[in-house]
Amino acid sequence: AQTVTQSQPEMSVQEAETVTLSCTYDTSESDYYLFWYKQPPSRQMILVIRQEAYKQQNATENRFSVNFQKAAKSFSLKISDSQLGDAAMYFCAYIPPFNAGNNRKLIWGLGTSLAVNP
Amino acid sequence: GAGVSQSPRYKVAKRGQDVALRCDPISGHVSLFWYQQALGQGPEFLTYFQNEAQLDKSGLPSDRFFAERPEGSVSTLKIQRTQQEDSAVYLCASAVTTNSPLHFGNGTRLTVT
Protein backbone atom coordinates (compact mmCIF):
# COMPACT_ATOMS: atom_id res chain seq x y z
CA ALA A 1 0.00 0.00 0.00
CA GLN A 2 1.10 3.49 -0.70
CA THR A 3 2.05 5.59 2.29
CA VAL A 4 3.42 9.07 2.90
CA THR A 5 5.52 9.88 5.94
CA GLN A 6 6.38 13.29 7.31
CA SER A 7 8.70 12.70 10.23
CA GLN A 8 8.76 16.26 11.53
CA PRO A 9 5.51 17.20 13.30
CA GLU A 10 6.83 20.70 14.01
CA MET A 11 9.56 22.90 12.60
CA SER A 12 10.60 26.48 13.14
CA VAL A 13 12.72 28.89 11.15
CA GLN A 14 13.92 32.44 11.55
CA GLU A 15 12.54 34.94 9.12
CA ALA A 16 14.71 35.23 5.99
CA GLU A 17 16.40 31.90 6.62
CA THR A 18 15.99 28.58 4.84
CA VAL A 19 14.14 25.53 6.10
CA THR A 20 13.70 22.04 4.68
CA LEU A 21 10.68 19.86 5.37
CA SER A 22 11.09 16.16 4.81
CA CYS A 23 8.74 13.68 3.17
CA THR A 24 9.20 10.06 2.26
CA TYR A 25 6.75 7.79 0.54
CA ASP A 26 6.32 4.19 -0.40
CA THR A 27 4.98 2.96 -3.72
CA SER A 28 5.57 0.26 -6.26
CA GLU A 29 4.48 2.53 -9.09
CA SER A 30 7.03 4.11 -11.41
CA ASP A 31 4.93 7.03 -12.54
CA TYR A 32 3.09 9.21 -10.09
CA TYR A 33 2.71 12.76 -8.82
CA LEU A 34 3.89 14.34 -5.62
CA PHE A 35 2.63 17.56 -4.10
CA TRP A 36 3.28 19.89 -1.25
CA TYR A 37 0.22 21.70 0.05
CA LYS A 38 0.15 24.53 2.56
CA GLN A 39 -2.73 24.94 4.99
CA PRO A 40 -2.75 28.24 6.89
CA PRO A 41 -5.17 28.93 9.75
CA SER A 42 -7.78 29.87 7.17
CA ARG A 43 -7.89 26.10 6.48
CA GLN A 44 -7.69 26.44 2.72
CA MET A 45 -5.35 23.93 1.18
CA ILE A 46 -3.05 25.79 -1.17
CA LEU A 47 -0.91 23.97 -3.71
CA VAL A 48 2.71 24.96 -3.20
CA ILE A 49 4.53 22.78 -5.68
CA ARG A 50 4.02 19.72 -7.85
CA GLN A 51 6.47 17.11 -9.14
CA GLU A 52 5.89 14.49 -11.79
CA ALA A 53 7.87 11.35 -11.05
CA TYR A 54 9.01 10.92 -14.64
CA LYS A 55 10.74 14.31 -14.55
CA GLN A 56 14.27 14.21 -13.20
CA GLN A 57 14.48 17.95 -12.79
CA ASN A 58 13.42 19.22 -9.39
CA ALA A 59 10.39 21.48 -9.42
CA THR A 60 10.82 25.11 -8.36
CA GLU A 61 8.26 27.81 -7.62
CA ASN A 62 9.83 31.09 -6.57
CA ARG A 63 11.15 30.59 -3.02
CA PHE A 64 9.94 26.98 -2.90
CA SER A 65 11.89 24.09 -4.34
CA VAL A 66 11.97 20.36 -3.90
CA ASN A 67 14.69 17.77 -3.67
CA PHE A 68 13.13 14.77 -5.39
CA GLN A 69 15.10 11.58 -5.04
CA LYS A 70 13.10 8.87 -6.76
CA ALA A 71 15.29 5.92 -5.83
CA ALA A 72 15.22 6.92 -2.19
CA LYS A 73 11.49 7.81 -2.41
CA SER A 74 12.19 11.15 -0.83
CA PHE A 75 10.50 14.46 -1.63
CA SER A 76 11.68 17.29 0.61
CA LEU A 77 10.53 20.89 0.40
CA LYS A 78 12.97 23.76 0.77
CA ILE A 79 11.67 27.21 1.62
CA SER A 80 14.21 29.95 1.05
CA ASP A 81 14.08 33.46 2.51
CA SER A 82 11.28 32.41 4.87
CA GLN A 83 8.53 34.94 5.43
CA LEU A 84 6.04 35.30 8.26
CA GLY A 85 3.28 34.35 5.84
CA ASP A 86 4.88 30.97 5.30
CA ALA A 87 3.78 29.87 8.75
CA ALA A 88 1.28 27.06 8.22
CA MET A 89 0.79 23.31 8.17
CA TYR A 90 2.55 21.74 5.23
CA PHE A 91 1.25 18.48 3.82
CA CYS A 92 3.09 16.17 1.48
CA ALA A 93 0.80 14.18 -0.81
CA TYR A 94 1.13 11.40 -3.35
CA ILE A 95 -1.15 10.34 -6.14
CA PRO A 96 -0.75 7.35 -8.44
CA PRO A 97 -1.08 7.68 -12.21
CA PHE A 98 -4.55 7.75 -13.61
CA ASN A 99 -5.67 4.53 -15.16
CA ALA A 100 -8.85 2.57 -15.47
CA GLY A 101 -10.37 2.14 -12.06
CA ASN A 102 -8.13 4.67 -10.40
CA ASN A 103 -9.87 7.63 -8.91
CA ARG A 104 -7.22 10.07 -7.78
CA LYS A 105 -7.18 9.35 -4.10
CA LEU A 106 -4.53 11.64 -2.76
CA ILE A 107 -2.51 9.96 -0.04
CA TRP A 108 -1.45 12.45 2.57
CA GLY A 109 1.25 12.70 5.18
CA LEU A 110 0.27 13.85 8.66
CA GLY A 111 1.69 17.29 8.10
CA THR A 112 4.47 19.49 9.47
CA SER A 113 3.58 22.62 11.39
CA LEU A 114 5.99 25.38 10.41
CA ALA A 115 6.52 28.40 12.64
CA VAL A 116 8.38 31.43 11.33
CA ASN A 117 10.03 33.53 14.00
CA PRO A 118 10.53 37.25 13.40
CA GLY B 1 -15.90 32.60 -9.06
CA ALA B 2 -12.14 32.65 -8.76
CA GLY B 3 -11.86 29.69 -6.41
CA VAL B 4 -13.71 26.84 -4.79
CA SER B 5 -16.38 28.14 -2.48
CA GLN B 6 -17.78 26.20 0.46
CA SER B 7 -20.68 27.08 2.71
CA PRO B 8 -21.35 27.40 5.51
CA ARG B 9 -17.93 28.19 6.91
CA TYR B 10 -18.97 26.93 10.33
CA LYS B 11 -21.80 24.67 11.32
CA VAL B 12 -22.85 23.61 14.80
CA ALA B 13 -25.34 20.77 14.93
CA LYS B 14 -26.94 18.93 17.79
CA ARG B 15 -26.43 15.21 17.77
CA GLY B 16 -29.07 13.60 15.63
CA GLN B 17 -29.62 16.58 13.35
CA ASP B 18 -29.15 16.42 9.60
CA VAL B 19 -26.70 18.81 7.93
CA ALA B 20 -25.97 19.77 4.34
CA LEU B 21 -22.63 21.18 3.24
CA ARG B 22 -22.31 22.93 -0.09
CA CYS B 23 -19.41 23.13 -2.52
CA ASP B 24 -19.19 25.43 -5.52
CA PRO B 25 -16.24 24.25 -7.62
CA ILE B 26 -14.32 26.36 -10.07
CA SER B 27 -16.38 26.74 -13.22
CA GLY B 28 -15.53 24.11 -15.80
CA HIS B 29 -13.77 21.78 -13.38
CA VAL B 30 -14.68 18.20 -14.14
CA SER B 31 -13.42 16.50 -11.00
CA LEU B 32 -14.75 17.18 -7.52
CA PHE B 33 -13.63 15.61 -4.28
CA TRP B 34 -14.80 15.67 -0.70
CA TYR B 35 -12.37 15.15 2.16
CA GLN B 36 -12.80 14.93 5.91
CA GLN B 37 -10.04 16.40 8.05
CA ALA B 38 -9.89 15.71 11.76
CA LEU B 39 -7.97 18.05 14.02
CA GLY B 40 -4.23 17.63 13.53
CA GLN B 41 -4.63 15.12 10.73
CA GLY B 42 -4.33 15.15 6.98
CA PRO B 43 -7.44 15.02 4.84
CA GLU B 44 -9.19 11.68 4.44
CA PHE B 45 -10.87 10.90 1.15
CA LEU B 46 -14.64 10.65 1.21
CA THR B 47 -15.92 10.63 -2.35
CA TYR B 48 -15.15 11.67 -5.91
CA PHE B 49 -17.25 12.93 -8.82
CA GLN B 50 -16.42 13.24 -12.46
CA ASN B 51 -19.04 15.64 -13.75
CA GLU B 52 -22.31 14.36 -12.28
CA ALA B 53 -21.14 10.78 -11.90
CA GLN B 54 -20.06 9.65 -8.46
CA LEU B 55 -17.20 7.35 -9.38
CA ASP B 56 -16.05 6.46 -5.89
CA LYS B 57 -17.76 6.73 -2.55
CA SER B 58 -15.63 4.21 -0.74
CA GLY B 59 -14.43 6.78 1.78
CA LEU B 60 -17.85 7.66 3.12
CA PRO B 61 -17.71 6.41 6.72
CA SER B 62 -21.30 5.23 6.97
CA ASP B 63 -24.62 5.21 5.17
CA ARG B 64 -25.45 8.41 7.04
CA PHE B 65 -23.19 10.22 4.59
CA PHE B 66 -24.50 11.04 1.15
CA ALA B 67 -23.08 13.24 -1.61
CA GLU B 68 -24.53 14.43 -4.87
CA ARG B 69 -23.61 16.60 -7.81
CA PRO B 70 -26.75 16.46 -9.95
CA GLU B 71 -25.76 18.89 -12.70
CA GLY B 72 -22.04 18.34 -12.65
CA SER B 73 -21.21 21.60 -10.91
CA VAL B 74 -22.38 22.34 -7.34
CA SER B 75 -22.08 19.45 -4.92
CA THR B 76 -23.74 18.81 -1.59
CA LEU B 77 -22.49 16.55 1.16
CA LYS B 78 -25.30 15.51 3.47
CA ILE B 79 -24.85 13.92 6.85
CA GLN B 80 -27.90 12.43 8.48
CA ARG B 81 -28.37 11.90 12.20
CA THR B 82 -25.04 13.53 13.02
CA GLN B 83 -22.82 12.00 15.68
CA GLN B 84 -20.03 13.58 17.69
CA GLU B 85 -17.42 11.67 15.71
CA ASP B 86 -18.60 13.52 12.60
CA SER B 87 -17.05 16.71 14.00
CA ALA B 88 -14.31 17.69 11.56
CA VAL B 89 -13.45 20.06 8.76
CA TYR B 90 -14.98 19.00 5.47
CA LEU B 91 -12.91 20.06 2.49
CA CYS B 92 -14.05 20.21 -1.09
CA ALA B 93 -11.60 20.28 -4.00
CA SER B 94 -12.00 20.50 -7.74
CA ALA B 95 -9.71 19.95 -10.69
CA VAL B 96 -9.85 20.66 -14.40
CA THR B 97 -9.19 17.04 -15.26
CA THR B 98 -8.22 13.92 -13.42
CA ASN B 99 -4.54 14.70 -13.94
CA SER B 100 -4.67 18.30 -12.76
CA PRO B 101 -3.75 19.63 -9.32
CA LEU B 102 -6.61 20.00 -6.90
CA HIS B 103 -7.92 23.39 -5.86
CA PHE B 104 -9.37 23.38 -2.39
CA GLY B 105 -12.05 25.46 -0.75
CA ASN B 106 -11.76 26.89 2.78
CA GLY B 107 -13.69 24.01 4.21
CA THR B 108 -16.67 23.76 6.52
CA ARG B 109 -15.95 23.19 10.19
CA LEU B 110 -18.68 20.97 11.57
CA THR B 111 -19.09 20.68 15.31
CA VAL B 112 -21.60 18.19 16.65
CA THR B 113 -22.63 18.81 20.24
Boltz contact constraints between the chains, C-beta under 6 A:
constraints:
  - contact:
      token1: [A, 42]
      token2: [B, 106]
      max_distance: 6.0
  - contact:
      token1: [A, 43]
      token2: [B, 89]
      max_distance: 6.0
  - contact:
      token1: [A, 43]
      token2: [B, 106]
      max_distance: 6.0
  - contact:
      token1: [A, 43]
      token2: [B, 107]
      max_distance: 6.0
  - contact:
      token1: [A, 44]
      token2: [B, 104]
      max_distance: 6.0
  - contact:
      token1: [A, 44]
      token2: [B, 106]
      max_distance: 6.0
  - contact:
      token1: [A, 45]
      token2: [B, 104]
      max_distance: 6.0
  - contact:
      token1: [A, 47]
      token2: [B, 101]
      max_distance: 6.0
  - contact:
      token1: [A, 50]
      token2: [B, 101]
      max_distance: 6.0
  - contact:
      token1: [A, 91]
      token2: [B, 42]
      max_distance: 6.0
  - contact:
      token1: [A, 98]
      token2: [B, 98]
      max_distance: 6.0
  - contact:
      token1: [A, 98]
      token2: [B, 99]
      max_distance: 6.0
  - contact:
      token1: [A, 103]
      token2: [B, 48]
      max_distance: 6.0
  - contact:
      token1: [A, 103]
      token2: [B, 55]
      max_distance: 6.0
  - contact:
      token1: [A, 103]
      token2: [B, 56]
      max_distance: 6.0
  - contact:
      token1: [A, 104]
      token2: [B, 98]
      max_distance: 6.0
  - contact:
      token1: [A, 105]
      token2: [B, 45]
      max_distance: 6.0
  - contact:
      token1: [A, 108]
      token2: [B, 42]
      max_distance: 6.0
  - contact:
      token1: [A, 108]
      token2: [B, 43]
      max_distance: 6.0
  - contact:
      token1: [A, 110]
      token2: [B, 42]
      max_distance: 6.0
  - contact:
      token1: [A, 111]
      token2: [B, 42]
      max_distance: 6.0
